[in-house]
Amino acid sequence: MIGSGIGVGVVGLGGMGQHHAKNLSELGADVVAGADLLPEARRAFAETYGATPYENHEDLVADEAVDAVVVATPNKFHEPIAVAALEADRHVLVEKPLAHSLESAERIAAAAAESDGICMVGFHNRHTGAAAMFDEYSARGRFGDLTHVEANYVRRRGVPGPGSWFTNPELAGGGALLDIGVHALDLALYVLDFPEVVEVSGVTRTTFGTTEEYADPDGFGDNWDAEAETYEVDDAVSAFVRCADGKTISLEAAWATNREPSMDFVVRGTEAGAKFEIGDTDMRIYETDTAGVDHYADVDLSGDSSATGYNEQDAVFLETIVAGAEPTANTVEEALVVQRVIDAIYRSSETGRAQRLESAEAEPVAAEELEASARLD
């Protein structure tokens, strides 16, 4: 088994923590410890895995049986847990986003650079069947030069209920953009091979979560409370990302909108294009040809659905530990780029101006520069 002999401790024993624990256990790792503030969560986890329960992450990290730590807590707590684990030279898999703020993400990255443990970030959609097929066909040159990605992660109604940590800016750091938009943004940068981002513009909106008339037909936010004081985050974002080599990304992400939901991911290339749903196993390739007569040549591909993105990601984490090598997938450096773009989107929305990213330092684009750019275009 891949993870044989690797002792894993999970911090945050909610849905995501449980999911990782199950995957890692099935991959052969030993789930030896779990930490959570809730006694009932600790008890259930200990019974399921025979793991040592801890109330805090410090004691879990100090457990000599723990080789690797999974961080599955609210965003604000990623930094203290990940940094403590990395300083103890534990291996770390931290759920997305890397942190609740850019400054916090940078501190995690600094700790990772000094640690003998590896650090990876939970962007599982890179590992789905559709993404794997896209990777291979792109490597073969089928799409030519990639030029643009249309990235959508849009729910018609899917606001986590006010009162949860998802809608608390102190705990989450943001709303729909940091929760689900981060998946679409990371995947877009990933398929473009993380080009240098030079300019970001965006608008975030808080439209639905503060209304007493919010309709939730599917009961997504089962703890809905329109009077909660913790809904101060975005529930939708529209953004545009420009890269140094001319590649671009358009992003639409929302917890709630008055339109049909969509997780469509569209990649344009000079020779062909591709479309798939984020997290899916199928993909369509769009081509044209002149054989016999000018025609469209669209091809539908159906991938193996037996392995999910989560499973494949956790397997890569264990394989990287076993290899004793630096991560080549889901790296902290890539997650930090994603965090910088997110930070720039929020600042662009606040200022009403595009933000230029240069050497990881974002500066506002002056109105004169925008006007000059428009004239040149």
N, C-alpha and C positions, 0 to 999 in steps of 0.2 A: 504494500500500500504506500501511496505517495508520502503521507505524513507520519509514517511509523516512527515512534520515539520522540515526536515533537509534542511538548506539553503546551497547551493553549489555555490562556485565561481570557475570559470575556467580561468587559466592563460595560454595563448597560444591558439588562436582561429582558428588554422588551422584545417586540417583534423581530427587529433586525438582528439583535444579539442572539436570539433563539435560532434564527435562520442560519447565521454563520456557524453557530455551534453544531447544528445538525449536519451541515455540509462538511465541516472540517472533521467531524467524528466519522462520517461515512467515507471520507478520504483517508482515514487511518490515523489521524492525529488523536492525541489523548486530551480530552477536555478536562482539565484538572482543577480549574478554579473559576468562580464567577463572582462578580461584585455588583451590588445594586443597593440603593437606599431602602427599597421596600423589602421587609422581612419575608413576605409571602413569595416574592419573586426569587429570593435567595433559596428558600426552602424547596421550592419546586425544581429549581435548576439543580440543586445538590442531589435531589432524589433521582432526577432523570439521568444525570451523567456521573454520579458518584463523585462530584466535584466538591472542593472545599469552598464554602461560602464566605464572602467578605463583605463588610459594610462599606469599605472605602477602597479606592484603587491603590493607595500606598501599600497596604498590606498585601494585596494581590501581586503587585509588582515585586515585592520583596520575597515572595514565595519562590524558593529555589526550584520547584517543580515546573515553574512557568518559563517557557522558552519564548513564547510569542503572545502578544496581547492584541485582542480585537477591541476597538473603541467604537461603541454603538450607542452613544449618549446624545443628548441635545448638543447642538453645535458649539455652544459656549464652553463646554467642558472638554472638547477635543484636545485643546492645548495642554492643560495641566496633566491630563492622563498620558497623552502621547509623549510629552517631554519627559515625564517621570520614567516612563518605560524605556525611552531611547537613552536617557542618561544612565540607566541600569543595563544598557546594551541588550535589551530585549528587542525582538523583531516586532514590528507594529503594522497592523492593517487598520486604518482609520476610515470610518464611513465618510462618504461625501456629505457636504463640501469639506475641504481640508479644515476650515475653521469658520467662525462666525464673522470674522473681519480679516482684512488684509494683513494688518499688523500681527494678529495672532497667528495667521498662516505662516508668515515670515519667521516667527519664532520657532514654530514646529520644524520648518525647513532647516533652520540653523542647527537645531538639536540633531536632526537626522544626519546632517553633514559631519557632525562630530562623533556620531555613534558607531559602534561596531555592529549594531543591529540594522537590519534593513527596514525601510518604511515604505509602504504602499498605500494607495488611496482607493476607496471603493467605488470606482466607476465601472460597474459591471456591464453596461450596455456595449462596451467595446468588445465583449467576448461572446456575443450572441451569434447565432448561425448566419444571420444576414450580414452582420459586420465582418465576420470571418470570410464569407464569400466575397464581399466587396474588397477586402484587403488583398485577397489572392488575385482577383481579376485586375485590380488596380496595379499590382506589382507586375503583372504580365503586360501592362500597357494598353489594356483594352479601352480605357476611358480617355487615353491621351493625357493632356495636361489638365488637371482639375482647376476649375475657375471659381465656382460658387457653390455654397451649400445653403439650402432653405431648411432650417431646423425648426420643427414645431413640437411643442409639448403642451397641448391646449385641452383643458377640460371645459365642458359646458357648465357643469356644476360640480365642484369638488374642493370646496374650501374646508380645510381642517377646522373643526369647531373653535371659535373664540374661547379662550380659557385654557387651550392646550399650549404646549411650549412652541408649537409651530407658528403661532400668531403672536408670540411674545418677542418683541425686538431684542430684549436683553438676552434671551436664551437662544434665539434662532439667528439673529443678525439681519434677517430680511425675510421676505415672504416667498411668493411663488418662484421668483428668480433663483433664490438660494436652495429651494426645495426641489423643484422639478426642472426649472430652466437650466440649472447647472448641468443636468444630464445631457440635454440637447447641445449646450454650448461645448462641453467637453468632447462629445462625440464629433461635433463639427470640426473642432481644432484637430482632433485625432486623425480623421480621415484626410485632412489637408496636410498631415505630417507636421503639425504645430509650427506654422510659418510665423515669422515675426509680426506681431500685431502693432500697427502704428497709430490707428485712430479708432475711437469707439464713440458712438452716439446712441442714446436710448431714452425712452420714456417709461417710467413705472407708474402704475395707477392703483389706487385703493378705492374701489367702486362698490363692491358687493358686500364685503364683510362687515360694514358698518350700518347696513340698512336693516330696519326691523321687518321689512317686507321680503327678505331673502327667501326665495323658494328653493327647496332642496329635495326634489322628487325622489332621488335615490337614497336619501338619508345618509349622505357621505359624512357630514359633520354631525355625528350622533350626539355630541355634547354641545350643540349650538346654543349660544346665548348672545343675543343681539345687544345686550347691555354690558357685556364683558368689557373691561377696560384694557384688555391685552391685545386688541386688534389695531395695531399701528403699523402694519406691514403691507407690502404690495400684494395685490392679488392678480396682477397682469403686468407684462412687460413686452415692449417692442424695441428691438435694438438692431443696429447695423455695425458690423466690424470690418475694418479695412486692414489689409496686410501689405507688407512691403513689396511682395512679388505680384501684387495685383489681385490676389485671391480675396474673396469677400464672403461674409456670412450674414444672413438675415435670420433673426431669432424672434419667434413668437412663443411666449410661454404664459400660461394663465391657470389659476385655480378655478376661475369662473369667467365666462363670456357669453354673450348672446349670439352664438354661432355653433356650428357643429363641432364636436370634439375632433382633435386630430393629433396623431403622433407621427405624421408623415415626415420623412427625412429624404430630401431630394438633393442629389449631387450632380452637378453639371461638369462635363469634361469636353475637350475639343473634339474627341472622337466618338464619345458615347456618354450617356447619363445613366443614373441609377435612382431607384426609388424603393424605399422599404419603410416599415414602421419601426420606430425605436423599440428595441427589445424583442423584435420578431425574428423568425427564422427564414422568411421568404423574401425574395427581391425580384424586381423587374429591371431589366436593362433596356434602355432606349437607344436604338441605332437607326441609321439610314444606309441605303446601298443603291447602286446603279445597275446591279446585275439584271439584265433583261429589260427592266424598266425602273425608273426611279421609284423607290418604295421605302416604307418604314419597316424596320425589322426589330420588333420588340420580343424579348425573350423572358419568360417567367421561370425563375429558379426556386425550388423548394428545398430548404435545408433540413438537416437532421434536428428534430425538435426534442430529442431525448436529453441533451445537455443544455442547461440554461446558462445565461450569462453569469449568474451568481456562482453556480457550481464551477464553471470554468475559471472564473476569477480567483476563487478560493484555492483551486488546484494550482494555479500559477503562483500564488503566494507561497504555498508549501513547497513547490518545486524550486522556487528561488531560494528559499531557506536551505533546502537540501543541497543545492548546487554551491552554496556559499559564495554567490555572486551578487553584484549590484543589480537591482531591478532594471529590467528593460521595458516593462509595462507598468502602467498605473503609477508612474513615478511621482515623487513629491515635487520635482521641478515642473512637471507638466501641470500638476494640480495648482501650483503657485501661479502659473500663467493664467489658468482659468479664474483663479481668485482675483488677479489683477484686472482682468477684463470685467468681471462682475463689479468690482469696486468702481471701475471707470463708468460702467453703465449707471450705477446709482448716482455718481457725482454729475454725470451728464444730465440726468433727469433733474437733479437738484438745481443745477446752474442754468439749464436750458442751452448748454453749449456742448459741442463735441469735445472729447478729451483725447489729447495726443499721448501715446505711450512711447517713451524713449528710455532705453536702459532701465526698465522696470519703474521709471518715475513718470507718472502721468501729469501732464500740464494742460490747462485749458487751451483750446485752439482759438486764437484771437479772431474777432469778427472780420478784420481786414484780410486775414489768411483765408477764411472761408469764402469771402467775396472774390478774392483773387483766384481761388481754386475753381469757383463756379464759372468765372470768365474763361479760364483755360479749358474747362470742359466744353 
